Amino acid sequence: MAQATLPMVLLALGLQLGSGGWPRLGTRIWLATAARLIGGPLIALACGKLLHLSALNLQVLVLSASMPTAVNALLIAREYHADTQTVAAVATLSTLASVLTIAAVVTLLPFIR
């Protein structure tokens, strides 16, 4: 059963995107994606510095925070009757954009101390 979780979640995302067509990439979608992919690593860096983490732990924290919005957010939004279209759009856009942002973060990791 556990092995079926990821395919089922991805199927749910596909169904959500398919039912409404390609989502409109409005300001809210772009801001939420930027907050996740740019703001997340910056907040992680600031928190790690405040906690005086070692360089390696700080790099791991920043890299972890630079990952795209999890598809699980769609399931939570659906469960609580939230705006699933926006969540699906942010999950999709952040996953596509993370190709560039993760590459940038990995390039900058050696400079984080």
C-alpha positions as CSV (number, residue, x, y, z in Angstrom):
1,M,0.0,0.0,0.0
2,A,2.8,2.4,0.8
3,Q,4.4,2.0,-2.6
4,A,1.1,3.2,-4.2
5,T,1.1,6.5,-2.4
6,L,3.3,8.5,-4.7
7,P,1.6,7.3,-7.9
8,M,-1.9,8.0,-6.4
9,V,-0.9,11.5,-5.3
10,L,0.5,12.3,-8.8
11,L,-2.7,10.9,-10.3
12,A,-4.7,13.3,-8.0
13,L,-2.5,16.2,-9.2
14,G,-3.1,15.2,-12.8
15,L,-6.8,14.9,-12.3
16,Q,-6.9,18.3,-10.7
17,L,-5.0,19.9,-13.5
18,G,-7.0,18.1,-16.1
19,S,-10.4,19.0,-14.7
20,G,-9.7,22.7,-14.9
21,G,-7.3,22.9,-17.8
22,W,-3.9,24.5,-17.6
23,P,-4.0,26.9,-14.6
24,R,-3.8,30.6,-15.1
25,L,-0.5,31.8,-13.9
26,G,-1.6,34.9,-12.1
27,T,0.2,37.0,-9.6
28,R,-0.8,34.8,-6.7
29,I,0.7,31.7,-8.4
30,W,4.0,33.5,-9.2
31,L,4.3,35.0,-5.7
32,A,3.6,31.7,-4.0
33,T,6.1,29.9,-6.2
34,A,8.8,32.6,-5.6
35,A,8.1,32.5,-1.8
36,R,8.6,28.8,-1.9
37,L,11.7,28.6,-4.1
38,I,13.5,31.8,-3.2
39,G,12.0,32.7,0.2
40,G,12.3,29.2,1.6
41,P,16.1,28.9,1.2
42,L,16.7,32.5,2.4
43,I,14.6,32.0,5.5
44,A,16.4,28.7,6.1
45,L,19.7,30.4,5.8
46,A,18.7,33.1,8.3
47,C,17.4,30.6,10.8
48,G,20.4,28.4,10.4
49,K,22.7,31.4,11.0
50,L,20.7,32.4,14.1
51,L,21.0,28.8,15.4
52,H,24.8,28.8,14.7
53,L,24.6,25.6,12.7
54,S,27.8,24.0,11.3
55,A,28.5,24.7,7.6
56,L,27.4,21.2,6.5
57,N,24.1,21.3,8.5
58,L,23.4,24.8,7.2
59,Q,24.0,23.7,3.6
60,V,21.6,20.7,4.1
61,L,19.0,23.0,5.6
62,V,19.2,25.4,2.7
63,L,19.1,22.7,0.1
64,S,16.1,21.1,1.8
65,A,14.3,24.4,1.9
66,S,14.8,24.9,-1.8
67,M,12.7,22.0,-2.8
68,P,9.4,22.7,-4.7
69,T,5.9,22.6,-3.1
70,A,5.0,19.0,-2.2
71,V,2.2,17.4,-4.0
72,N,0.9,16.4,-0.6
73,A,-0.3,20.0,-0.2
74,L,-2.9,19.3,-2.9
75,L,-4.3,16.4,-0.8
76,I,-4.5,18.6,2.3
77,A,-6.2,21.4,0.3
78,R,-8.7,18.9,-1.0
79,E,-9.4,17.5,2.4
80,Y,-10.1,20.9,3.9
81,H,-12.0,22.2,0.9
82,A,-9.4,24.9,0.2
83,D,-8.4,26.4,-3.2
84,T,-7.2,23.2,-4.9
85,Q,-6.7,24.9,-8.3
86,T,-4.2,27.4,-6.8
87,V,-2.4,24.6,-4.9
88,A,-2.1,22.5,-8.0
89,A,-0.8,25.4,-10.1
90,V,1.8,26.3,-7.4
91,A,2.9,22.6,-7.1
92,T,3.3,22.4,-10.9
93,L,5.0,25.7,-11.4
94,S,7.3,25.3,-8.5
95,T,8.3,21.8,-9.7
96,L,9.1,23.1,-13.2
97,A,10.9,26.2,-11.9
98,S,12.9,24.3,-9.3
99,V,15.1,22.9,-12.1
100,L,16.7,26.3,-12.3
101,T,16.5,27.3,-8.6
102,I,17.9,24.1,-7.2
103,A,20.8,24.3,-9.7
104,A,21.5,27.8,-8.5
105,V,21.3,26.8,-4.8
106,V,23.6,23.8,-5.4
107,T,26.1,26.1,-7.1
108,L,26.0,28.5,-4.2
109,L,26.2,25.9,-1.5
110,P,30.1,25.9,-1.2
111,F,29.9,29.6,-0.3
112,I,27.5,29.0,2.6
113,R,29.5,28.8,5.8
